[in-house]
Amino acid sequence: MLLAGIGTGLFGHGTLTATMLLAPRSQVGIAMGAWGAVQATSQGVGATIGGVIRDVANGMNIGLDLPGNASGYVIIFALELAFMAATLAAMWPLMGRDNRD
């Protein structure tokens, strides 16, 4: 959980900084507003989808034999790890590039 929180904070800060740097000076306020709307929407949608997946996983007998609601949370964290690995794999080719050319 700690690493997920740190990663979320760094991602939010990085995307906000990139938004402010890439927007034309006259439109920085609009860009920040759009950034905030996207962040709020994605957090709401993510929490909703996570809750649905957790409830469906807890309703199904998937054979994990974990106490309480733990099996649903295990599936959620496994999906988060899979998405993180996919993101890192997609970003890897971009890491060494110098985009200032």
ZADREN-304156 format. One record per residue (C-alpha): residue in one letter; z, y, x. Coordinates in steps of 0.2 Angstrom, whole numbers, padded with zeros to 4 digits, always signed. Each point is the difference from the previous one (the first is absolute). Layout:
// ZADREN-304156
AZYX...
***
This chain:
// ZADREN-304156
M+0000+0000+0000L+0004+0012+0014L-0017-0002+0008A-0009+0002-0016G+0010+0016-0003I-0004+0006+0017G-0018-0004-0002T-0002+0008-0017G+0008+0016+0008L-0012+0000+0015F-0015-0003-0011G+0005+0014-0012H+0003+0012+0014G-0016-0005+0009T-0011+0002-0016L+0008+0017-0004T-0003+0006+0017A-0018-0006+0000T-0003+0008-0017M+0006+0017+0006L-0010-0001+0016L-0016-0006-0008A+0000+0012-0015P-0008+0017+0002R+0013+0014+0002S-0004+0007-0017Q+0003-0016-0008V+0015-0007+0008G+0011+0003-0015I-0013-0010-0011A-0001-0014+0012M+0019-0001+0001G+0001-0001-0019A-0013-0013-0001W+0010-0010+0014G+0016+0001-0010A-0009-0005-0016V-0007-0016+0009Q+0016-0004+0007A+0010+0001-0016T-0014-0010-0009S-0001-0013+0013Q+0019-0002+0000G+0001-0002-0019V-0014-0012-0001G+0007-0010+0015A+0017-0002-0008T-0008-0005-0016I-0011-0013+0008G+0014-0006+0010G+0012-0002-0015V-0014-0010-0010I-0003-0011+0015R+0019-0003+0002D+0002-0004-0018V-0015-0012-0001A+0006-0009+0015N+0018-0001-0006G-0007-0007-0017M-0010-0013+0009N+0007-0015+0009I-0008+0002+0016G+0011-0012+0010L+0009+0011+0012D+0017-0005-0007L+0008+0017+0004P+0015+0007-0009G-0002+0013-0014N-0015+0011+0001A-0003-0003+0019S-0016-0010-0002G-0009+0016-0008Y+0006+0011+0014V-0006-0013+0013I-0017+0001-0007I+0000+0019+0000F+0005+0001+0018A-0013-0013+0005L-0013+0010-0009E+0006+0016+0009L-0002-0009+0017A-0017-0007-0004F-0006+0018-0005M+0008+0007+0016A-0009-0013+0010A-0017+0004-0008T+0003+0019+0002L+0004-0003+0019A-0015-0011+0002A-0011+0013-0008M+0007+0014+0010W-0001-0009+0017P-0018+0004+0003L+0004+0019-0003M+0015+0001+0011G-0010+0003+0017R-0013+0012-0007D+0000+0019+0004N-0006+0008-0016R-0001+0018+0008D-0018-0003+0005
***
